[in-house]
Amino acid sequence: MTDLEQKELMVQLGRSFYERGYSVGGAGNLSVRLDENRVLVTPTGSSLGRLKVERLSVLDMDGNVLEGDKPSKESVFHLEMYRKNPKCNAIVHLHCTYLTALSCLQGLDPTNAMKAFTPYYVMRVGKMQVIPYYRPGSPEIARELSERALSGKAFLLANHGVVVTGADLLDASDNTEELEETAKLFFTLQGQKIRYLTDDEVKDLENRGK
Ligand SMILES: O=C(CO)COP(=O)(O)O
């Protein structure tokens, strides 16, 4: 894809997230690797519903701004994950309702915040590690994500939101939507007895991929 096509896709996905209530106000940020030296990121404070192609930020891998507005304050962790994992080509960070509600619960398993009860959760994401709470934009989030960047695709930031990676922007978006839907089901099922997938059922799905 050309830079312009990536920018147009980012604007379109941001608007779609916003219109469907996945993001509100100025929360959330998106990024995609343009090539080995450059990353496209949403500007800080921008509503995902009103992104503009010409204002999107282009950064080099050291965080220098090459084009556009001041980048997201979370661009530090985005860059860190791209540096660490060559297979990560896009990142979605949202404060979407159900995953953020989950991130506020006490006693989450830090190795996997949601035990699998649907196959697509396993096929698309597998597991969701929990990053302890740090102030949004803090370097500690980047450090914690960097340590785990090779060991998962989705990370729940305690009391904050979710970070989801993908092979490209569409893949990262689909992974995020699947996760948010799974969290919605999790809360819908509260008070009911959930049949979780067995270890064998999870292994079978992991071996097949999506
Ligand atoms: O979601 C956000 C912080 O976690 C929004 O920050 P930015 O507006 O700087 O991207």
The ligand as a Gaussian input file, in Angstrom:
#p B3LYP/6-31G(d) Opt

LIG

0 1
 O       -5.833000       7.036000      24.594000
 C       -5.021000       7.905000      24.844000
 C       -4.039000       7.742000      25.941000
 O       -3.992000       6.426000      26.375000
 C       -5.058000       9.152000      24.068000
 O       -3.787000       9.755000      24.000000
 P       -3.398000      10.551000      22.689000
 O       -4.527000      11.509000      22.390000
 O       -2.107000      11.254000      23.006000
 O       -3.251000       9.518000      21.581000

